[in-house]
Every structure is written in C-alpha cells, then in structure tokens.
Amino acid sequence: MNSVKAIGLTGDHITLDGASLEKLKSSLRGALLFPGDEGYDKSRTVWNAMIDRKPALVVRCAGVADIRQAVTFAHTHRLLTAVKGGGHNIAGNAVCEGGLLIDLSNMRTVAIDPIAAVAHVEPGATLGDFDHECQAFGLATPVGINSTTGIAGLTLGGGFGWLSRKYGMTVDNLLAADVITADGLLIRANEKEHADLFWAIRGGSGNFGVVSRFEFKLHPVGPEVLCGMIVYPLKDAAQALKQFRDYVKKLGEDTNVWTVLRKAPPLPFLPPEVHGTEIIAFCLFHAGDPDEGRKAIEPLRKLGTVLGEFTAMMPYTAWQQTFDPLLTPGARNYWKSHNFVELSDGAIDVAVKYVQSLPSPHCEIFFGLIGGATTRPRPDATAYSHRDAIYVCNVHGRWETAAEDQKCTDWARGFFKEAAPHATGGVYVNFLTDDEPERVKSAYGPGYDRLVAVKNRYDPGNLFRVNQNIRPSQ
C-alpha cells in the first residue's frame, strides 16, 4: 500500500507509511477508504451542502472493534480526526479536511427491551431508525423532529423535540453509554461508573470520546397521536404570537406547539392561492388522551383568520417524518439561534419583520417550545445547562445555489443581531455554525470549567477537537 499525506492535530503534514496503513486495514471488519475509492464520497458527504471537506482517509466502521482501532491509530499518529454519526450537524463537524474520518453511519442497530422499556442504540442510527424500532412496542423517548438526524449528535448536544415538555431533554433519558476514549479504552459511563464522563457527554458534544452505544429510557407513546397544523397569514402573526405566549403559560405538558414563520409550502389543506405566501403555522402535538388534546388546542383556532388546518390522529412515526421534505440533504444551510424565556413584543416584531424579507423560499424562523419537564432538573444536573429556556429559536437559512450564499447568511445574521437584546444569551450547541467560536462558552453555560476538567482527564491531547471544542487546560 502506498504512503498517504495527512494533516496532524496541530495542522502539520504527516506521512502515513504503507505498512502502517496495511496494518490498520487488516485490523478492520469495515473498510479503509481513500480519495477515489468506491464509498469515499458517500462517507465524506454530510447533510449541509456548504460543507465539502476531503479527509485523507476514512475508516468506515462495522463495529466497536473498528472504532477502537481507528481511535488508536489517530492517537498514535496524532491525526486530525472527525467522527461522523448521522452527518446532520449544521456546522459540518462530522468531517475534516485532510485528516482521518471515523465514519459510524453503518452502525445503525437499535435493540429494544420492551420489558425494561430500554433502547440500546448504535451511534450511526438515525431518529427514523430509532422511532421505527421503539414504536413496534408503543414506546418512544424525546428526540428531534427530522427523521434523518443522527441520534448520536443530537443526544450529545442535549436533544429535544415534541415529547420534551412531557419527558424532558434527550439527555434526561440517557441511562448509560459506552465510550471509547482517546487512548482507545472502552468505558461504560452512567450515574455510578465514570459519573464525571456521564455528566459531560449529556450536553458536552463529542469532546470526550466516541460513544459506541447509547442506552435510553423509553416511555409509552402512540402508536397514534393527535397532531397537525393551523395556518394563519403573516398579517396575523404578531397578534397570534402575543396570544400564543399567554396560551403557553397555561399549557399542560402533554401538549406541545411549535411556531414556524415562512413561505407556505404547497400543503394539500391550504388553498392554492396561499402557496408561496408568507404565513405563520402552529404545529401541534399531543401525547396524551386525544379528547383532552382536542380541548387543549382549541384556542389555537382563534388567533386570527385561519387559512387552513389539518389535525388528526396519525402514527407517531409518520408525524416524526412530516417535516422531512423541508429538511432534505443537499441544500445549502446556515443557521443562527437564540434561547428565549419569554417572547417579548420586541422579539415578535423582529421575527415578523425578517419574514417579510425572506431571501429564499426555503428560509424560515421557528420557535420550538420546550419548558415543562425540561426545566425541572438543576442547571448543573447535566452538561446541558439551559434549563431556563422556554423557546429555542432557530433562524433557518436554506437555499439552493452558491450565488445566494451572501444574501441568505446576511439575512440570518441580521435577525440574530436584532433579536439578541430579547434573548437569554444562551444557545443550543447543536444549532451553532462553524463561524461562532465566541459563542461556545455560552452554549455550554456555567458548567464550562467542569467540562474542561473532564476534558483534561479523558482527552488531554484534544484528539476530539472537530466539534464545538472544549479545549483542555493542560
């Protein structure tokens, strides 16, 4: 095998000799790939089309042994290293330029213990994989709202979705994890074993090792839930949001409602003349008794002039895929995000203003409602510390061509700047882009120094740095 030039941890160029590479290849059950090999481009491609990085080599892992071999190789040769699960992260941290990519996307097994109500999940699994297996037993846990998202990255950043008001953040439902640390050791982390590491991986992103297995607590959900959308014209958005914030204060935890401001997609329940016009949609979900849910959502029908509505009982797995068509891979994406405790008049006015000047029909602003069970743990209970957040706002810039890059990123940054005085200053780490290093400490919150101490213990050489990085102090 020929030698390969790669990038090291400090940006230096390293020559990997053919004998070392042959030894690595022979130790794997999966594949060792180089540029030009079949499967290389698939491994390096991620959800956000703005990311186009070319690693020097890829280990496409088939199991835990492959992960250990890849991590040990990276550690020994001090290689710049990225770890890919679902590859959905907005910042593109699943892949690096010129280094080693550890690709876990083929490790997608989800095993359910229905008696214990526990899921054992490999790190390449998507939310669709997870929901499919769980719902065979009428079980679920809080995860995100797009089925192609990877379970690993979502969990390590905190994780939230439709079930979070009732059952908390994804990390609040993590029971244990198997973690391969920078020295190649496999460690089980839970409340009793390596408790410091278990605390850190619940919101500290991928800074401490490669999680080879997650163990989640499950809850009875479905198989059908009450869900749907109620849509208003943008002219009603300001008054609707002001009524909505009062509605939320009395809302039970079985019910969740997210608001989205954008141009109307061609939804079948909307009149054709509404398609492509600016609207506000209230996306509703109820995890409890359907009759109670119908009562809970009734006020949402009285916020203005309804353009269209679809509410029904439908399979939980179907609802989890409802927004997939708006989040398909291959488009160019740029996000900005804020946390809010309250939707002030000022925040509402800024949102409405920016939706009046959408630079692409794919751009949107959403306010994801959490609160409820997400606020009950202490801020220091997990590395995810933003327990005061009631709304997580994401300014979702999305477009098709490179020619639109400037106007779409400028639009997102403009909203972010004008909305900042109304926000908490905190941010959900999974929504950070790769040009916001100054916000990393805000994302991790008051536990940052504690995270540094855990980093010092488990990854003092900062092998796992292609992320929203927590730098070791050593």
ChimeraX attribute file (.defattr): number of C-alpha atoms within 10 A of each C-alpha:
attribute: neighborCount
match mode: 1-to-1
recipient: residues
	/A:1	11
	/A:2	9
	/A:3	13
	/A:4	14
	/A:5	14
	/A:6	22
	/A:7	21
	/A:8	20
	/A:9	22
	/A:10	9
	/A:11	12
	/A:12	11
	/A:13	14
	/A:14	16
	/A:15	12
	/A:16	15
	/A:17	13
	/A:18	13
	/A:19	12
	/A:20	13
	/A:21	18
	/A:22	14
	/A:23	11
	/A:24	18
	/A:25	19
	/A:26	11
	/A:27	15
	/A:28	20
	/A:29	14
	/A:30	18
	/A:31	19
	/A:32	22
	/A:33	20
	/A:34	17
	/A:35	14
	/A:36	8
	/A:37	9
	/A:38	10
	/A:39	15
	/A:40	20
	/A:41	18
	/A:42	8
	/A:43	24
	/A:44	24
	/A:45	21
	/A:46	25
	/A:47	23
	/A:48	22
	/A:49	18
	/A:50	18
	/A:51	20
	/A:52	15
	/A:53	17
	/A:54	21
	/A:55	26
	/A:56	19
	/A:57	23
	/A:58	27
	/A:59	26
	/A:60	26
	/A:61	24
	/A:62	18
	/A:63	16
	/A:64	21
	/A:65	16
	/A:66	22
	/A:67	26
	/A:68	22
	/A:69	18
	/A:70	27
	/A:71	27
	/A:72	19
	/A:73	18
	/A:74	25
	/A:75	21
	/A:76	11
	/A:77	16
	/A:78	19
	/A:79	25
	/A:80	27
	/A:81	29
	/A:82	25
	/A:83	29
	/A:84	28
	/A:85	28
	/A:86	26
	/A:87	29
	/A:88	24
	/A:89	22
	/A:90	22
	/A:91	24
	/A:92	24
	/A:93	22
	/A:94	28
	/A:95	29
	/A:96	24
	/A:97	18
	/A:98	20
	/A:99	27
	/A:100	26
	/A:101	28
	/A:102	29
	/A:103	28
	/A:104	28
	/A:105	21
	/A:106	18
	/A:107	20
	/A:108	20
	/A:109	17
	/A:110	22
	/A:111	15
	/A:112	22
	/A:113	12
	/A:114	14
	/A:115	7
	/A:116	9
	/A:117	17
	/A:118	22
	/A:119	25
	/A:120	19
	/A:121	24
	/A:122	27
	/A:123	26
	/A:124	27
	/A:125	23
	/A:126	28
	/A:127	23
	/A:128	20
	/A:129	19
	/A:130	26
	/A:131	21
	/A:132	19
	/A:133	17
	/A:134	27
	/A:135	19
	/A:136	13
	/A:137	17
	/A:138	19
	/A:139	23
	/A:140	28
	/A:141	29
	/A:142	25
	/A:143	28
	/A:144	22
	/A:145	19
	/A:146	22
	/A:147	24
	/A:148	22
	/A:149	25
	/A:150	27
	/A:151	28
	/A:152	28
	/A:153	27
	/A:154	25
	/A:155	27
	/A:156	24
	/A:157	25
	/A:158	26
	/A:159	26
	/A:160	26
	/A:161	22
	/A:162	28
	/A:163	27
	/A:164	27
	/A:165	25
	/A:166	22
	/A:167	22
	/A:168	26
	/A:169	30
	/A:170	27
	/A:171	26
	/A:172	24
	/A:173	21
	/A:174	22
	/A:175	17
	/A:176	20
	/A:177	22
	/A:178	20
	/A:179	23
	/A:180	23
	/A:181	22
	/A:182	24
	/A:183	18
	/A:184	20
	/A:185	14
	/A:186	19
	/A:187	17
	/A:188	19
	/A:189	21
	/A:190	18
	/A:191	12
	/A:192	10
	/A:193	12
	/A:194	12
	/A:195	13
	/A:196	19
	/A:197	25
	/A:198	26
	/A:199	22
	/A:200	26
	/A:201	28
	/A:202	25
	/A:203	30
	/A:204	32
	/A:205	25
	/A:206	26
	/A:207	29
	/A:208	27
	/A:209	27
	/A:210	27
	/A:211	26
	/A:212	24
	/A:213	23
	/A:214	21
	/A:215	20
	/A:216	23
	/A:217	20
	/A:218	22
	/A:219	17
	/A:220	15
	/A:221	18
	/A:222	20
	/A:223	18
	/A:224	18
	/A:225	22
	/A:226	25
	/A:227	25
	/A:228	20
	/A:229	19
	/A:230	22
	/A:231	27
	/A:232	24
	/A:233	20
	/A:234	20
	/A:235	15
	/A:236	16
	/A:237	24
	/A:238	20
	/A:239	14
	/A:240	20
	/A:241	21
	/A:242	15
	/A:243	16
	/A:244	18
	/A:245	14
	/A:246	12
	/A:247	14
	/A:248	16
	/A:249	9
	/A:250	9
	/A:251	16
	/A:252	15
	/A:253	19
	/A:254	20
	/A:255	24
	/A:256	29
	/A:257	24
	/A:258	20
	/A:259	22
	/A:260	19
	/A:261	26
	/A:262	25
	/A:263	24
	/A:264	21
	/A:265	17
	/A:266	13
	/A:267	12
	/A:268	11
	/A:269	13
	/A:270	18
	/A:271	11
	/A:272	12
	/A:273	8
	/A:274	18
	/A:275	15
	/A:276	13
	/A:277	14
	/A:278	24
	/A:279	25
	/A:280	28
	/A:281	27
	/A:282	25
	/A:283	20
	/A:284	21
	/A:285	25
	/A:286	26
	/A:287	23
	/A:288	17
	/A:289	11
	/A:290	16
	/A:291	10
	/A:292	15
	/A:293	21
	/A:294	15
	/A:295	9
	/A:296	18
	/A:297	22
	/A:298	9
	/A:299	12
	/A:300	20
	/A:301	14
	/A:302	11
	/A:303	19
	/A:304	16
	/A:305	13
	/A:306	16
	/A:307	16
	/A:308	17
	/A:309	17
	/A:310	15
	/A:311	15
	/A:312	15
	/A:313	16
	/A:314	15
	/A:315	15
	/A:316	23
	/A:317	21
	/A:318	16
	/A:319	21
	/A:320	20
	/A:321	15
	/A:322	13
	/A:323	13
	/A:324	15
	/A:325	9
	/A:326	12
	/A:327	17
	/A:328	12
	/A:329	17
	/A:330	15
	/A:331	16
	/A:332	20
	/A:333	25
	/A:334	24
	/A:335	22
	/A:336	22
	/A:337	29
	/A:338	23
	/A:339	23
	/A:340	25
	/A:341	15
	/A:342	15
	/A:343	19
	/A:344	14
	/A:345	13
	/A:346	12
	/A:347	20
	/A:348	18
	/A:349	16
	/A:350	18
	/A:351	22
	/A:352	22
	/A:353	13
	/A:354	20
	/A:355	21
	/A:356	16
	/A:357	11
	/A:358	20
	/A:359	22
	/A:360	17
	/A:361	16
	/A:362	19
	/A:363	24
	/A:364	24
	/A:365	25
	/A:366	21
	/A:367	23
	/A:368	22
	/A:369	22
	/A:370	27
	/A:371	24
	/A:372	20
	/A:373	17
	/A:374	22
	/A:375	19
	/A:376	12
	/A:377	14
	/A:378	12
	/A:379	16
	/A:380	15
	/A:381	15
	/A:382	22
	/A:383	28
	/A:384	29
	/A:385	25
	/A:386	25
	/A:387	21
	/A:388	18
	/A:389	22
	/A:390	22
	/A:391	21
	/A:392	23
	/A:393	24
	/A:394	23
	/A:395	24
	/A:396	21
	/A:397	26
	/A:398	25
	/A:399	21
	/A:400	14
	/A:401	11
	/A:402	11
	/A:403	9
	/A:404	14
	/A:405	18
	/A:406	10
	/A:407	14
	/A:408	23
	/A:409	18
	/A:410	14
	/A:411	19
	/A:412	25
	/A:413	18
	/A:414	14
	/A:415	20
	/A:416	21
	/A:417	11
	/A:418	15
	/A:419	19
	/A:420	15
	/A:421	11
	/A:422	19
	/A:423	22
	/A:424	16
	/A:425	15
	/A:426	22
	/A:427	26
	/A:428	24
	/A:429	25
	/A:430	23
	/A:431	22
	/A:432	23
	/A:433	20
	/A:434	13
	/A:435	8
	/A:436	11
	/A:437	12
	/A:438	8
	/A:439	17
	/A:440	18
	/A:441	18
	/A:442	17
	/A:443	24
	/A:444	25
	/A:445	20
	/A:446	16
	/A:447	18
	/A:448	19
	/A:449	15
	/A:450	15
	/A:451	26
	/A:452	20
	/A:453	19
	/A:454	23
	/A:455	25
	/A:456	18
	/A:457	15
	/A:458	19
	/A:459	21
	/A:460	18
	/A:461	19
	/A:462	25
	/A:463	23
	/A:464	28
	/A:465	20
	/A:466	19
	/A:467	21
	/A:468	26
	/A:469	16
	/A:470	25
	/A:471	18
	/A:472	19
	/A:473	12
	/A:474	11
